[in-house]
Amino acid sequence: MKNIFSILVFSILIFSCKKEQVNLIVINANAYTVNSNFDKAQAFAIKDGKFIAVGTNDKIQKEYQSTKVIDAKNQTIVPGLIDAHCHFFGMGMQQQKVSLEGTKSYDEVLQKLVAFQKEKNTRFITGRGWDQNDWEVKEFPTKEKLDKLFPTIPVAVRRVDGHALLVNQAAIDLSGITKDTKVSGGEIILKDGKMTGVLIDAAMGFINVPSATKKETIQGLLDAQKRAFSYGLTTVDDAGLDRNIIELIDSLQQVGSLKMRIYAMVSGDNQKQIDYYIDKGIIKTEKLNVRSFKIYGDGALGSRGAAMRKSYSDRENHFGALIYAPERYKEIAKQIAASEFQMNTHAIGDSANTWMLKTYKEVLKNAKNRRWRIEHAQIISKEDFKNFDNILPSVQPTHATSDMYWAKDRVGAERVQGAYAFKDLLMQYGKIALGTDFPVEQVNPFLTFYAATIRKDIHNYPENGFQMENALTREETLKGMTIWAAFSNFEEEEKGSIEVGKFADFVILNHNIMEVNGTKIPNTKVISTFVNGEKVY
């Protein structure tokens, strides 16, 4: 009997000492979990793509074992970063075209177009990235030089924000558009009664640009993924996708070639597309979430397409414009409100924000947990801030540091005080989702972190920061790029923090962005990016 008892005790001890086998263990980390207490952790264990334990080195090593152990050597680890508003597919496709980002003059734009055509010899030149506000002469270009360089090859290149298009006469001739063509929700820019070649918002739709092939589209998605992973992004909110691209994304994710998690906002430009997805219902996999519509309220501030309540300060009797008639937004909102889908509306000007907030409030009727979003929320009238009490602000901090040089001239000293007001918006809703709007801005999320907290450009301008009363703390900013962004996607139970049961998405950094001198934040590099515990960069 005594021997049986001894064997039993010995068996219990052996069993209790047995460690659970897991896929990956990370130790010696400086990990910001971004849980409800904003706790830090030394170590965590991963099994079947999820965090199964988070804690100290002793606890994790005592209870778990793995053939794969990462010694983080006290490097900073954060949850996988989420870009709450970007154009992932658009950025990938841009990598297949001429890139005009960073050009400092119209002549430099022309030089790049000539070099691109010499290399590629395409039948239709397309691209994106020019910004007249970065040029010495801060005026829209005209097409005369473009016509001389490319008399027979159509050219159509988008402004950096995507809300203005520069075209040559060959492209105009293909489209059939004239200076007298009527445009609702946009503008054909004229000079001395002639077309300049610049088209704003809805007017761009008249230009028939050839569609990409399926091979080019797939390559664009894969190129975008590679770039995004290199910056620690593990989820992207793609703001405005058509059904064919969403279905292609799903197929690539199913076969494992596209590992990026995508929150797909369905483009609301097409009524048939809205009807299709509302009838079909929410689509949710581990990698894809289709439960929202992206609607354009107005244009961009840089091209003076943003809808303002009073005239632009630097262009008399010009107010910008809503993309659709005001009642159309109510029709769309009512249809979406009757479903489980989320409505995410691009609103930059104070007039667009006023109208969309009013429309949201009217159709939602104080419904809880709908999480409808205003994308950009860029210029807000003082009396409208209170209306963000149950409307989620989704902002892009680098817009503030890109626009700060000329925003005051464009809207005036009074209105600019309600612009890029991230802290004020956070105080109203209690959360704020942060993104980049790439490729309008750079993909780099550490520039987002820097712009939100330090509110300067990378050359340390302005000396005291831009409207610092609306800077976010580092903790608020990290939440906006992780758990709050996940919340904005209805995904906070599965991602956005390093917690047991959530997807094992995390990033190892070379700098501690929570403590390093602010000037070093933009130079932060990603050492490794993990999705489902798998190293993808």
ABEGO torsion letter per residue (X at the ends): XAAAAAAAAAAAAAAAABBBBBABBBBGBBBBAGBAAGBBBABBBBBGGBBABBEBAAAAAAABBBABBBBAGGBBBBBBBBBABBBAAAAAAAAABBBABGBABAAAAAAAAAAAAAAAGBABBBEBGBBAAABABBBBBBAAAAAAABAABBBBBBBAAGABBBBBAAAAAAAGBBAABBBBGBBBBBBGGBBAGBBBEAAAAABBBBBBBAAAAAAAAAAAAAAAAAAGBABBBBBGBBAAAAAAAAAAAAAGABABBBBBBBBAABAAAAAAAAAAEBBBBAABBBABBBBBABBBAAAGABBBABBBAABBGBAEBBABBAAAAAAAAAAAAABABBBBBBBABAAAAAAAAAAAAAAAGGBBGAGBBBBGGABBBAAAAAAAAABBBBBBAAAAAAAAAAAAAAAEAAAAAABGBAAAAAAAAGBBBBBAGOAABBABAAAAAAAAAAGBBAAGOBAAEBGAAABBBAAAAAAAABAAAAAAAGAAAABGBBBBGBBBBBBBBABBAAABBAAAAAABBBABBBBGGBBAX
